[in-house]
Amino acid sequence: MPSTFHPAQSRHRAPVVAVRWLLLALLAGQISPMSAAPVSFRNDVMAVLSKAGCNAGACHGNANGKGGFKLSLRGESPEEDFAALTREFAGRRVDLIEPERSLILLKPTTQLAHEGGKRFDKEAPGYTALFEWLKAGATSDVKEAPRLTKIEVTPQESILVEPANEVQIQAWATFSDGSRRDITRTATYDTSNPLAVVSPEGRVRREKAGETVVLVRYLDQQVPVRLAFVPARLEFKWTKTPENNFIDQHIFAKLRDMRMNPSDVCSDEIFVRRAHLDLIGKLPTADEARAFVMDRHRNKRVKLIDALLTRPEFADWWALKWSDLLRVEARTLDEKGMLGFHHWIRQSFATNKPMDQFVRELVAARGSTYQNPPANFYRANRDPVTRAETAAQVFLGIRLQCAQCHNHPFDRWSQNDYYDWAAAFGRVKYKVLENLRRDSNDSHEFKGEQIVFIGSRGEVKHPKTGKAAEPRMLLEERPMEVEPATPAVSAEGTEKPDASTELDQLARWITSPGNPFFARAQVNRVWFHLMGRGIVDPIDDFRPTNPASHPELLDKLAEEFVRQNFDLRHLIKRIAGSRAYQLSSEPNPTNAEDEINYSHALVRRLTAEQLLDAQAQVVDVPLKLRGFPAGTRAIQLPGAHTERRRGERISNADLFLELFGKPPRLLACECERSTDTTMGQAFALISGPGLNELLSKPDNRIGKWLAADRANEDLVDDLYWTSVGRTPGKAERESALKHLQSGQDKRAALEDIAWSLMNAKEFVLRK
């Protein structure tokens, strides 16, 4: 029989049933807590476009759009996207009479041909949200809708040991009106590498063992999730390892969680060579290596580090690194400017100038590029945009370049941030007193004194608004205080000592102990040079989506760096004194595949300058570098390459340095230097003119040894200690002695042995 309908029951019971259904649906995760509210263009439609990938760079978020339809990249401009959807082409992308016939529904469901393929089904939540928005009139609430204030994600990091191979990410959004929404199904998920895959609902599944970062993005905010998928290693047992300082506590704690044991400590022979190469850029002599290995003092490694930090070569080596970053080269600075700038950099390290003072002097520099060498920083960076990008990347570890054309897709920086920061450098001017360049066709060649000064005007225009950007420091909301009519240095270079400019403000802000970037960026750079990889890597790309491998360690090192008044030597001593730095490069079964957790030393090739200097040192022949006194070492060269006149051939030394990756210093980035190995390098070592010429010099080390009529056994031992810093093994000694005794030409035999050692991996690589 059909049921009887009672109106009284419908009035009272229906709301109760509806509420119960709503609560059950919410608990089951079938609907969003805000689903009963009208669909918001800003907070719902924009999220759908991101989830479907419509506003990605490969699709309609491309700078030129796709198929005549352009959206702002990753939804950075809702106002523009609303206009593109509803106003362009007479609004044909939306159909308010028959919403289901709208192109924004027909295309992504492939009911009409769509070059981007199918983005969602008609049953998908994204389709429903778009349909409801269209049905309600496709209105914009960009100005009225609550703004997203933050997103929260769990877990933020997790280590999963087999058989655990999956993890569910949960995400919530909080808005300016205090409302909170579960966005797990509407957020987008991207992985940093193919070690894992993520479902549209945020379920992460392992593909291979290792570490990955999942970027959770919703509207204009993003949060990284660090995940590590660890093999079970059922036989694993943690080996208790001594700790030299807090660095080891952090490194070894993570290794234990990752079920990896650190490698053993390296031998004394390896350590003395490693410390010399890393701290002063050169090989130890045979006597230095022997003395260290024979020393029985329990603290001899600490003593060696202390001694190396006080040697003059320390300043040479670290000046080379910073000369790369500061683009010290003759074509832009001219020879006199280059020499003065390099000398100032070297003296800064020789006197252990605090790193904050070093950077302050660079940023605030004005005046003659000859008489005030740090002013060459602005001679090498000649326009506000280049200055802004360089200062951010070198001093703060921030790559702003992506924000020049649009809001940074993977970082917090907006296009407004970019141009306001560039505007802070807008009034920096330079006056060329006289350009004596030799090539009149080369507009980039400058030869002659220049004056860097602060002009009374200097605008940087925002490309979207066409208006002048307001000088503003990164992270700051208020514009800088600028007095445009009071230049600190005149066009003639006359200093006004009481004048304070935006450069002085910038210099103080950049190096302030409270700046969240400066100390961490400098610590990370030093860590990279000593350990072979940055805690944040690439080392000048700090952003939430490129998190540190050991964030607490980085913070602790930065805090100590500030507390020690930005003392570079103290920082180097702390890192080099750790057991983590002193580990062997030989992996064990648990850490053989590790490349990011410092479970063993990372093997890397000697730099171009180190290798050329090492060859000359082994054979005891002073290098002849064009334009410099005999005996000048390659790491002491002030510029990128030695200048030569038109038609003059490049020298063998310059060819070698270029081949082995010495940078031309066109970019303010560590990435410009290459330590990759190539077939050309192999040929240069095997048969190139440089090494063979050094070996055949009659008065080189081999000639002096032979003239002294030394025993073959001594010759072999000394050659091993001189080149690879150790005594030869039994088989090596026997083979070398046999080769010496088998031929008529003893010198040629000794040259053969030296040649083979300088072509060995042990010589070419830092282990």
Secondary structure, 3 states (H helix, E strand, C coil): CCCCCCHHHHHHHHHHHHHHHHHHHHHCCCCCCCCCCCCCHHHHHHHHHHHCCCCCCCCCCCCCCECCECCCHHHCCHHHHHHHHHCHHHHCCCCCCCHHHCHHHHCCCCCCCCCCCCCCCCCCHHHHHHHHHHHCCCCCCCCCCCCEEEEEEECCEEEEECCCCEEECEEEEEECCCCEEECCCCCEEEECCCCEEECCCCEEEECCCEEEEEEEEECCEEEEEEEEEECCCCCCCCCCCCCCCHHHHHHHHHHHHCCCCCCCECCHHHHHHHHHHHHCCCCCCHHHHHHHHHCCCCCHHHHHHHHHHCCHHHHHHHHHHHHHHCCCCHHHHHHHHHHHHHHHHHHHHHCCCCHHHHHHHHHCCCEECCCCHHHHHHHHCCCHHHHHHHHHHHHHCCCCHHHHCCCCCCCCCCHHHHHHHHHCCCCEEEEECCCCCCCCCCCCCCCCCEEEEECCCCCCECCCCCCECCCCCCCCCCCCCCCCCCCCECCCCCECCCCCCHHHHHHHHHCCCCCCCHHHHHHHHHHHHHHCCCCCCCCCCCCCCCCCCCHHHHHHHHHHHHHCCCCHHHHHHHHHCCCCCCECCCCCCCCCCCCCCCCCCCCEECCHHHHHHHHHHHHCCCCCCCCCCCCCCHHHCCCCCCCCCCCCCCCHHHHHHHHCCCCCCCCCCHHHCCCCCCHHHHHHHHHCHHHHHHHHCCCCHHHHHHHCCCCHHHHHHHHHHHHHCCCCCHHHHHHHHHHHHHCCCHHHHHHHHHHHHHCCHHHHEEC
